[in-house]
Amino acid sequence: MTTLFDRDRASILNTYSRLPIEIQRGEGVYLIDTDGRRYLDFFGGLAVNSLGYGYPSVLQAVLKQINAYMHLSNLFPQLPQIELAERLCARSGFDKVYFANSGAETMEAAFKLVRRWSATRGKNEIIAFSDAFHGRTMAGLSMMDSIKYREGYGPFLEGCRTLPYNDTKALRDAVGTKTAAVVLECIQGEGGVMPLDPAFAAELVALRDHFGFLIIDDEIQTGMGRTGKFLAAEHYDLSPDIVTLAKSLGGGLPLGAVLVRDALADVFGPGGHGSTFGGNPVACAAGIAVIDALETGVMENARLSGAQLHMGLLDLKTQFPMHISDIRGRGCMQGIVCTQPARPVLEHCLRNGFLVNVTRDRVIRLLPPLIITEQNIETALMHLRNAFADWQLPV
Ligand SMILES: Cc1ncc(COP(=O)(O)O)c(C=O)c1O
């Protein structure tokens, strides 16, 4: 019999390693496969499904907007876009928003904005960091150094270089009057749930204030309350000039946003940048419902539950010191750093109804929905305990 996986392989370009389960539907913090098995989902659509599945107010907002109109064109002002932009600015302290469809597109927009802004200022260098992930466009890849993502795609865009992350001396030596922008994640997600060092952040801000470059804060994975604050930058004294959001912004629909302050609001000008679908009204209506949910308890839950999860993981580390070397992260973005490639843990969890992700080979990345309960966390820790107990390390 032809399976879903056979048809998938036969018809879709082979750019993803698929997980070996056939999902039928989602329900709250669970995914349910075609055999009716339930999976506690700490994979979270890679940080998209921050309210789990079927969150009533998001569904209602989407249905209401679908009935009004699904698409006009960006040549019309659209209430869902305006309301979402107002809400994003009110929450973040930024002044203006550009809407895109994905994370990579927001980074592309931020890159182009920096290029235009810097062209008249004699600045031409964009600095990024090792192991960062900023999306798969050529601009995104130009701001990354991982061979895995870049191999075969050069030449990359001029004027970009990467420095070691959290290395204050390297940063001090590299920036100057030619620096147009520094781009970073407050917690590198694909890079192994690696948090920004507060001393490094403070030095970056001091250098920005001295040389007048822009700080681009990629909050595509860390933003929208995931770390317990609306932006992860709020855990630091970072005051970025440009913030990019995507992933959970559209409540499961494709949506990205670039936030800027008034000082940068006129860089593009009419026709300077654009997208047919950017800021789709249905996705924006969902985004407003996501922000409503964050503001009525979900973000606070991410903070409290995230702290509980973190404590539980620290406990796990003391139980399995040969397997686990570090626990990193904040809120509902946690990483278990393993001493060996961690695929066996992922597979054990999957077999037992618990979904996690592994990044950089050895880091088990947990991206649960921000609505998880104490009970969900206990269950997750039980699955992890069982998986580590069964994991025979190579001698
Ligand atoms: C920090 C960060 N930036 C950019 C991106 C790219 O976003 P997208 O896959 O929506 O293009 C991702 C996706 O994982 C990300 O985690």
The ligand as an ORCA input file, in Angstrom:
! r2SCAN-3c Opt
* xyz 0 1
  C      16.003     33.405     14.673
  C      15.411     33.075     13.337
  N      15.507     33.965     12.343
  C      14.981     33.716     11.132
  C      14.324     32.536     10.862
  C      13.735     32.283      9.500
  O      12.345     32.282      9.563
  P      11.476     31.585      8.422
  O      11.749     30.124      8.474
  O      10.057     31.958      8.753
  O      11.913     32.183      7.128
  C      14.216     31.578     11.865
  C      13.574     30.275     11.602
  O      13.825     29.285     12.250
  C      14.775     31.857     13.133
  O      14.698     30.963     14.141
*
